[in-house]
Amino acid sequence: MTTIGLIQYRGHVALVSDIVGTSLRGTEVPFIPTLGEAHADAPDRRPIVALCQKTAVIRDNLAISFSGNGDAAWAICGELYASLPVLPTLEDFDAAINRVPYAVLSAATYIGALLTEAGPVPVHTPLVERRHADELMYMTAGSGASELAHMLATRAPALMARPGEDADKVRDLAFSSAVTLQAMQVIGRSGLKEGWGGGFETTIVRDGKFEKLGDVSVNYLVFWMHPDAMVQVQLYEPATLLTYNGRVAEFIRSERGGGPSKCFTIPPMCWSPEQGIVLRSPDAPLPVPRLKAYAAGIIGEDRNMKFGTLIARPPNFLPLTDVEKPTGMAGWLHCEFLLRLFLGEGYTISTVTVPDELLYFLEDKNRCQ
């Protein structure tokens, strides 16, 4: 009960995976970084018993995401870690996979990619379907596979058509799709009963090597659409910051009113207790995000909800912040700009009601969460 996926476009790849683990055995996790106490939304038969990384960067040129039985995934991952050379070839990978017993392989699904001189080569469980949209190829698996596939298919045309580097387009498609799914869960409470979500990791290629995309923050807004084109904007808590301490993921959850942040440490796959985890000091400064995502739930007059995500690169929220404006106007213009991105230029906006805390939030360039 998972959501994993791989994206490939013009020789560039990225992987997406969620963090909640379900099982018939174990004690239910009391708290989830993005949702808090989410027992009411938890699966009925398979409780959430762990927060876990489901993508493993096995070697610099090999990364794999897993769904299905956790013990089987760890066994497959362990064999790859133990037996592959420093820079494995496709033949090395096939030989290692073939050493895993069939009963183990059949209990888990994997999707990944191997970087070769000829370009990235997808590696995956045989029954996983490859889907194509022009030059984009993507694969998904797990209980949230259809939701992720739909998100990739609907977001890809606009993202791939914009100017910019192809590697950035692949990264942004993977990251923004994961963030939008996360917003659907945080704001719309979808997906957790199916056993997926709780937060997402994105794995990209940088300088020819796989790495987890860290130092990224997600912030949530809710736009209430009213008659006469009036819009009410609310800041939705919590905001989250994902960073990495070596291979250990840290989800940092910020609370409303400036209260103390909570840090959730999530070890990587095949992590033994002997390796230990160095916990983040509560006084340690938070890293400045390399990417900020602003995820919005837009509630129409018909009470239906749609979702959108804007990715911004610090230190500026949007180019609008480079222009001098009267006090209080920047937040209004940010909200209007967001709405036009999410709804399209044809939507008429007459009034935007923005609470003071949101104005402060939007105009503070140094805010990390």
Protein Blocks (a to p, Z undefined) as FASTA:
>chain_A
ZZdddddeehiacddddfbdcdfedcddfbdfklopaklmpcfklccfbdcdfbdcfblk
bccddedjfklmmmmmmmmmmmpcfbdcfklmmmmmmmpcfklmmmpccddddddfkbpc
ddddfklccddehjbccddedjklmmmmmmmmmmmmmmmmpgcdfklmmmmmmmmmmmmm
mmmmmmnopojlnopajiacddddeehiacddehiacddddddddehhiacddddddddd
dddehjaccdddddehhiacdddddddehiafklopadddfklccdddfbdcdddddddf
kopacddddddddfbfblklmpccdehklmmmmmmmmmmmmnopkbccfbdcddfklmmm
mmmmkbmZZ
